[in-house]
Amino acid sequence: MRVSKALNVREVGDGPDVLVLAHGFGWNQDVWRRYIDVFRSQFKVVTYDLACAPSADRAFFDMLRHREIDGYIEDLEQILLEIDCHRCHFVGHSVSGMIGLLASLRHPERFAKVITIGASACYLKDQDYHGGFDQEGILNMFDAITTDYRAWAESYAPGAVDQPREHEVTSDFLASLIAMRPDVTLATAQMILGADYRNAMVRVSVPTVILQTKLDPAVPLAAAMFLRDHIRGAQLQILDAVGHMPHLTSFELVRDALCQHLHPEAAGAGATG
């Protein structure tokens, strides 16, 4: 099965350069629909569903291969091959930020720039690092997913978005979570929250921009600062927004930040997009 078909790859735009927009846990590529109109005149914009997304081909998700981030990196590499993309700008929200950074270690020549939104190299606290979660909290989350999936989703969604249940983004996120298979959600959460990529960050050589809200319930500012301090030449921009989903809850802020960092000509388009 072609990866681009299983993961619903879409290509929109007439620009000479490729811009890949990759979504985070619990969502699908529809989160980028407003951004496609902003950037389609400057880039060929590529979006796709992660294998864990409810809209991806369910038969494609491999409980062994996608339990590790390497499976997602391989999917991205294969997509770039199938669409004949030799070099791209990559924007990744949350776990996709790590997918892009780690993919750039394998093939730095394929990435002109990586921009992360709310990404973390490690979610677990230790003595010298504030990752946002302690071991007990992570295990309790896994147990909640297994015990009563819907109740967990209804509790998790408002906290992650940092908006009430009635907010449009929260309700959309909840619906997307509920559409996921609980076993896929558990495997994906274990892959994300149990990983530690901190040692790999010093090897990232591509230009990197870290976008971070001033208060993210999943990724504390310390985690974003770690990325800035350990990725050579990385830029950290603190957005005047809260929550883990600023690309949805604070569209104008994220749009303008992306325009600033992606392409000089895009700044004018972003002002009216």
C-alpha positions in Angstrom: 0.0 0.0 0.0 1.3 3.4 -0.9 1.9 5.5 2.2 0.6 8.6 0.4 -2.8 6.9 -0.2 -3.1 5.4 3.3 -2.3 8.7 4.9 -4.4 10.8 2.6 -1.6 13.0 1.3 -2.8 16.3 -0.3 -0.8 18.7 -2.4 -2.2 22.2 -2.9 -0.5 25.3 -4.4 1.8 26.5 -7.1 4.9 27.7 -5.3 8.4 26.5 -6.2 9.1 25.2 -2.7 7.4 22.5 -0.6 5.8 23.2 2.7 4.8 20.2 4.8 2.3 20.8 7.6 2.1 17.9 10.1 -0.6 17.7 12.8 -0.3 16.4 16.4 -1.8 13.7 18.6 -5.5 13.3 18.4 -6.1 15.4 15.3 -5.9 15.0 11.5 -4.7 17.2 8.7 -7.9 19.3 8.7 -6.3 21.5 11.4 -4.3 23.2 8.6 -7.1 24.1 6.3 -6.9 27.8 7.0 -3.2 27.8 6.6 -3.3 26.3 3.2 -5.0 29.4 1.8 -2.3 31.6 3.3 0.7 29.7 1.8 -0.6 28.1 -1.4 0.7 31.0 -3.5 4.2 30.8 -2.1 4.5 27.0 -1.7 3.3 23.7 -2.7 1.6 22.8 0.6 1.6 19.2 1.6 -0.6 17.8 4.4 -1.2 14.3 5.5 -2.7 12.2 8.3 -0.5 10.6 10.9 -1.0 6.8 11.0 -2.8 7.2 14.4 -5.3 9.7 13.0 -8.9 8.5 12.9 -9.1 9.5 9.2 -6.0 7.5 8.1 -6.5 4.0 6.7 -7.0 2.0 9.8 -5.3 -1.1 8.3 -2.1 0.9 7.9 -1.5 1.5 11.6 1.0 -1.1 12.7 0.9 -1.8 16.5 4.6 -2.6 16.5 6.0 -0.2 14.0 4.0 2.8 15.1 4.7 2.2 18.8 8.0 3.9 18.1 8.5 7.3 16.5 10.7 5.7 13.9 7.6 4.3 12.3 6.3 7.9 11.8 9.6 9.1 10.6 9.7 6.3 8.0 6.2 7.3 6.9 7.3 10.9 6.4 10.4 9.8 4.4 8.2 7.6 2.2 5.7 10.4 1.5 8.5 12.7 0.4 9.8 10.0 -1.9 6.3 9.3 -3.4 5.6 13.0 -4.1 9.2 13.5 -5.5 10.1 16.1 -2.9 13.8 16.5 -2.4 13.7 19.4 0.0 11.0 21.0 2.1 10.1 23.4 4.9 8.5 21.4 7.7 6.0 22.6 10.3 5.1 20.1 13.0 2.7 20.5 15.9 3.5 18.6 19.1 4.8 15.1 18.3 5.1 16.0 14.7 7.7 18.6 15.7 9.8 15.7 17.0 9.1 13.7 13.9 10.5 16.5 11.8 13.5 17.1 13.9 14.5 13.5 14.1 13.8 12.9 10.4 16.2 15.8 9.7 19.0 13.8 11.5 18.7 11.1 8.9 18.5 13.4 5.9 19.4 17.0 6.7 19.6 17.8 3.1 15.8 17.3 2.7 14.9 20.0 5.3 15.4 23.6 4.6 13.9 24.5 7.9 11.9 22.8 10.7 9.3 24.8 12.7 7.8 23.2 15.8 4.7 24.2 17.6 4.4 23.0 21.2 7.0 20.3 20.8 8.9 18.5 23.5 11.9 16.2 23.5 10.8 14.6 26.8 7.6 14.9 28.8 8.8 13.3 32.0 10.3 15.3 34.8 13.6 14.4 36.3 16.0 16.2 38.8 17.4 18.7 36.3 14.6 18.9 33.7 10.9 20.0 33.9 9.1 18.0 31.3 5.6 18.6 32.6 4.6 15.1 33.9 5.7 12.8 36.6 5.7 9.0 36.2 2.6 8.6 38.3 0.7 11.1 36.3 1.6 9.4 33.0 0.7 5.9 34.3 -2.6 7.3 35.6 -3.4 8.7 32.1 -2.7 5.3 30.5 -5.0 3.6 33.1 -7.7 6.2 32.4 -7.5 5.6 28.6 -7.9 1.8 29.2 -10.6 2.0 31.9 -13.1 4.5 30.5 -11.9 5.9 27.2 -14.8 8.4 26.6 -14.5 9.7 30.2 -10.8 10.2 29.7 -11.3 12.0 26.4 -14.0 14.3 27.9 -11.6 15.2 30.7 -8.4 15.5 28.6 -9.7 17.6 25.7 -10.6 20.9 27.6 -7.3 20.7 29.5 -5.1 20.3 26.4 -6.9 23.0 24.5 -7.1 25.2 27.6 -10.7 26.2 26.7 -14.0 25.0 28.1 -15.9 22.1 26.7 -18.2 24.4 24.7 -15.4 26.0 22.8 -15.3 25.0 19.1 -11.7 23.8 19.2 -12.3 21.8 22.3 -15.5 20.1 20.9 -13.7 19.4 17.6 -10.7 17.9 19.4 -13.0 15.8 21.6 -14.8 14.5 18.6 -11.5 13.6 16.9 -10.3 11.8 20.0 -13.5 9.8 20.3 -13.2 8.8 16.7 -9.8 7.2 17.4 -9.5 3.5 18.3 -8.7 3.4 22.1 -5.9 0.9 21.5 -4.3 3.2 19.0 -4.7 6.2 21.3 -3.0 4.2 24.2 -0.2 3.1 22.0 0.4 6.6 20.7 0.2 8.2 24.1 2.8 5.6 25.3 5.0 6.4 22.4 4.8 10.1 23.0 5.0 10.3 26.8 7.4 7.5 27.4 10.1 8.8 25.0 13.2 10.8 25.6 14.9 12.4 22.6 16.9 15.0 24.6 20.3 13.5 23.7 19.5 13.7 20.0 18.8 17.4 19.9 22.4 18.5 19.9 22.8 16.7 16.6 20.1 18.7 14.8 21.8 20.8 12.2 18.9 22.3 10.1 17.6 25.8 10.8 15.0 25.4 13.6 12.3 27.6 15.0 10.4 26.8 18.2 7.0 28.3 18.6 5.6 28.0 22.1 2.7 29.5 24.0 3.3 31.3 27.3 1.3 28.6 29.1 1.0 25.1 27.7 -0.5 22.4 29.9 1.4 19.7 28.1 4.7 21.4 27.3 6.1 23.8 30.0 8.3 26.7 28.9 11.3 24.9 30.3 10.9 22.1 27.7 10.9 24.7 24.9 13.9 26.4 26.4 15.7 23.1 26.4 15.2 22.7 22.7 16.4 26.3 22.1 19.5 25.7 24.2 20.4 22.3 22.7 19.6 22.8 19.0 22.4 24.7 17.4 21.2 28.1 16.3 17.5 27.5 17.2 15.2 30.4 17.6 12.5 30.4 20.3 9.4 32.6 19.9 7.0 32.8 22.8 3.4 33.4 21.5 1.1 35.6 23.5 -1.4 32.7 23.8 -2.2 29.8 26.1 -2.9 26.1 25.5 -1.4 23.4 23.5 -3.3 24.2 20.3 -2.4 27.8 19.4 -2.5 27.0 15.6 -6.3 26.6 16.2 -7.1 28.8 19.1 -4.9 31.7 18.1 -4.8 31.4 14.3 -3.7 35.0 13.5 -0.7 34.8 15.9 0.5 31.5 14.5 -0.1 32.5 10.9 2.0 35.7 11.4 4.8 33.8 13.1 4.9 31.2 10.3 4.9 33.9 7.7 7.8 35.6 9.5 9.9 32.5 9.6 9.0 30.7 6.4 9.4 33.0 3.5 9.8 36.8 3.2 7.1 37.0 0.5 4.7 35.1 2.7 4.5 38.0 5.2 2.3 40.1 3.0 0.0 37.2 2.3 -0.3 36.4 6.0 -1.4 39.9 6.8 -4.6 39.4 4.8 -5.0 35.6 4.9 
